[in-house]
Amino acid sequence: QVQLVESGGGLVQAGGSLRLSCAASESIFSINVMAWFREAPGKQRELVAKITNNGNTNYLDSVKGRFAISREYAKNTVYLQMNSLKPEDTAVYYCNANVLRTRYTSTFSDLWGQGTQVTVSS
């Protein structure tokens, strides 16, 4: 089964840290970009950070200098290290991967994780 499995969310006080993990199925043939999105109540889902298959990264302006995305290619896993957390970082965080599902697939498609809640108290 092709899927993304997330872990690492939780409740933390402002100024604290959390590390999110997202593991993609080993059966996936190829992964291009991996990314983290978040969705806060009443707001649209937004891109937080992404990392390409050659290691290039991009961040949402409001998390630059506080969050770091990294990737463990051999394990099809992406991480999001979140430091100096603020109450406005509270959201459900979703992992996303742009993949070729099998060797017979000709186009990339997006996979989404189930989401993990991050709550930052003031």
MOURSUL-V14267 format. One record per residue. N is the residue number from 1. SS is DSSP state (helix for helix, strand for strand, loop for the rest). Layout:
BEGIN
N/SS
N/SS
END
This chain:
BEGIN
1/loop
2/loop
3/loop
4/strand
5/strand
6/strand
7/strand
8/loop
9/loop
10/strand
11/strand
12/strand
13/strand
14/loop
15/loop
16/loop
17/loop
18/strand
19/strand
20/strand
21/strand
22/strand
23/strand
24/strand
25/loop
26/loop
27/loop
28/loop
29/loop
30/strand
31/strand
32/strand
33/strand
34/strand
35/strand
36/strand
37/strand
38/strand
39/strand
40/loop
41/loop
42/loop
43/loop
44/loop
45/loop
46/strand
47/strand
48/strand
49/strand
50/strand
51/strand
52/loop
53/loop
54/loop
55/loop
56/loop
57/strand
58/strand
59/strand
60/loop
61/helix
62/helix
63/helix
64/loop
65/loop
66/loop
67/strand
68/strand
69/strand
70/strand
71/strand
72/strand
73/helix
74/helix
75/helix
76/loop
77/strand
78/strand
79/strand
80/strand
81/strand
82/strand
83/loop
84/loop
85/loop
86/loop
87/helix
88/helix
89/helix
90/loop
91/strand
92/strand
93/strand
94/strand
95/strand
96/strand
97/strand
98/strand
99/strand
100/strand
101/loop
102/loop
103/loop
104/loop
105/loop
106/loop
107/loop
108/loop
109/strand
110/strand
111/strand
112/strand
113/loop
114/loop
115/loop
116/strand
117/strand
118/strand
119/strand
120/strand
121/strand
122/loop
END
